[in-house]
Amino acid sequence: MSDNTLSQEQVLVGGWSPYHPLTAEEKAIFDEAMKGLLGVVYTPQQVSTQVVAGMNYRYKCLAQMPPAEVVWEAIVEIYKPLKGQPIVTHISRI
């Protein structure tokens, strides 16, 4: 049986998971961290996660600065502590 999902035991502690489609929870974390960010609009396409004291997320996004029609790819990194709000830690164009 192969369904592209990994159990907790299959992901190395501290290692990044393979990129996968966002769950509703991962999308909510992205939206919460990006709230109030002005200028570039980031649309997440996939996410990779890393278990730390909390959780790190790397979102592969399409980025655009309206009203321009130019679109590029970017990685938005977000840290979600065990307690508290998620925060954007880094954004890089790829």
C-alpha positions as CSV (number, residue, x, y, z in Angstrom):
1,M,0.0,0.0,0.0
2,S,1.6,3.3,-1.1
3,D,-0.2,6.6,-0.5
4,N,2.8,9.1,-0.3
5,T,2.1,9.8,3.4
6,L,4.9,9.3,6.0
7,S,4.4,8.1,9.5
8,Q,6.2,10.0,12.4
9,E,8.8,7.2,12.5
10,Q,9.7,7.6,8.8
11,V,10.7,11.3,9.2
12,L,14.0,11.9,10.9
13,V,13.8,14.2,13.9
14,G,15.1,17.5,12.7
15,G,14.8,16.5,9.1
16,W,12.5,18.1,6.5
17,S,9.6,16.2,5.2
18,P,9.1,15.9,1.4
19,Y,7.0,18.7,-0.1
20,H,3.3,17.9,-0.1
21,P,-0.1,19.6,-0.7
22,L,-1.2,21.8,2.1
23,T,-3.7,20.5,4.7
24,A,-6.3,22.8,6.1
25,E,-4.3,23.3,9.2
26,E,-1.1,24.2,7.3
27,K,-3.0,26.7,5.2
28,A,-4.5,28.3,8.3
29,I,-1.0,28.6,9.8
30,F,0.3,30.3,6.6
31,D,-2.7,32.7,6.6
32,E,-2.2,33.6,10.2
33,A,1.6,34.3,9.8
34,M,1.1,36.3,6.6
35,K,-1.7,38.5,8.0
36,G,-0.8,42.1,7.7
37,L,1.9,41.6,5.1
38,L,1.5,44.2,2.4
39,G,2.9,44.4,-1.2
40,V,3.6,40.9,-2.6
41,V,0.8,38.3,-2.6
42,Y,2.0,34.8,-1.8
43,T,-0.1,31.8,-2.8
44,P,1.1,28.6,-1.2
45,Q,1.3,25.5,-3.5
46,Q,3.2,22.9,-1.4
47,V,4.7,22.7,2.1
48,S,7.6,20.9,3.8
49,T,7.7,20.6,7.6
50,Q,10.5,20.1,10.2
51,V,9.8,19.1,13.8
52,V,11.7,21.3,16.3
53,A,10.6,22.9,19.6
54,G,7.4,23.7,17.7
55,M,7.3,23.3,13.9
56,N,9.1,24.9,11.0
57,Y,7.3,25.2,7.6
58,R,8.7,25.9,4.1
59,Y,5.9,26.9,1.8
60,K,6.6,26.8,-2.0
61,C,4.6,29.8,-3.2
62,L,3.6,31.6,-6.3
63,A,4.3,35.3,-5.8
64,Q,2.9,38.4,-7.5
65,M,2.9,42.1,-6.8
66,P,-0.5,43.4,-8.1
67,P,-1.4,45.0,-10.4
68,A,1.7,43.6,-12.3
69,E,1.1,40.3,-14.1
70,V,4.6,39.0,-13.4
71,V,4.6,35.8,-11.3
72,W,7.6,34.1,-9.7
73,E,8.2,31.3,-7.2
74,A,9.3,31.9,-3.6
75,I,9.9,30.0,-0.4
76,V,8.2,31.4,2.7
77,E,9.6,30.0,5.9
78,I,7.4,30.1,9.0
79,Y,8.1,29.1,12.6
80,K,5.1,27.9,14.7
81,P,6.1,27.7,18.4
82,L,4.4,25.2,20.7
83,K,2.4,28.0,22.2
84,G,1.8,31.3,20.5
85,Q,1.4,32.7,17.0
86,P,3.3,31.6,13.9
87,I,5.8,34.0,12.5
88,V,7.5,34.5,9.1
89,T,11.2,33.9,9.5
90,H,12.4,34.2,5.9
91,I,11.2,34.8,2.4
92,S,13.4,34.0,-0.6
93,R,12.8,34.1,-4.3
94,I,13.6,30.9,-6.2
